[in-house]
Amino acid sequence: MLAFIRNIGGPELLIILVVVLLLFGAAKLPQLARSLGASAKEFKKGVEEGVTEDEADAEDSSAV
């Protein structure tokens, strides 16, 4: 499904960055990057909480 991502090289990334710059403008890019970073941080935090909950559930069920 995402096999095309492996074939993206330097020129393709440059074209994508130019298109993003044209769509969002130079002023919005730092704000967009911050929001993406915050989203990634929240996602990582949620995954870690899910893993600890799963481990706690596994320990609870093995104790019964």
C-alpha positions in Angstrom: 0.0 0.0 0.0 2.7 2.5 1.0 5.4 1.0 -1.3 5.6 4.1 -3.3 7.2 5.9 -0.3 10.4 3.8 -0.7 10.8 5.2 -4.2 10.8 8.9 -3.2 14.1 10.5 -3.8 15.6 14.0 -3.4 13.9 15.6 -6.4 10.5 14.3 -5.4 10.9 15.5 -1.8 11.9 18.9 -3.1 8.8 19.1 -5.3 6.6 18.0 -2.4 8.1 20.7 -0.1 7.6 23.4 -2.8 3.9 22.4 -3.2 3.4 22.5 0.6 5.1 25.9 0.7 2.7 27.1 -2.0 -0.3 25.7 -0.3 0.3 26.8 3.3 2.6 29.8 2.8 5.9 30.5 4.6 4.2 32.0 7.7 2.1 28.9 8.3 4.9 26.3 8.0 6.4 26.8 11.5 2.9 26.6 13.0 2.2 23.5 11.0 5.4 21.8 12.1 4.7 22.6 15.7 1.2 21.1 15.5 2.6 18.0 13.8 5.2 17.7 16.5 2.6 18.1 19.3 0.4 15.5 17.6 3.2 13.0 17.3 4.1 13.6 21.0 0.4 13.0 22.0 0.2 9.9 19.9 3.4 8.5 21.4 2.1 9.2 24.9 -1.1 7.5 24.1 0.7 4.4 22.7 2.8 4.2 25.9 -0.2 4.5 28.1 -1.9 1.8 26.1 1.0 -0.5 26.5 1.2 0.0 30.3 -2.5 -0.6 30.6 -2.2 -3.8 28.6 0.7 -5.0 30.8 -1.3 -4.1 33.9 -4.3 -6.0 32.6 -2.1 -9.0 31.8 -0.7 -9.0 35.3 -4.2 -8.7 36.8 -5.6 -11.6 34.8 -2.6 -13.8 35.6 -3.0 -13.1 39.3 -6.6 -14.4 39.3 
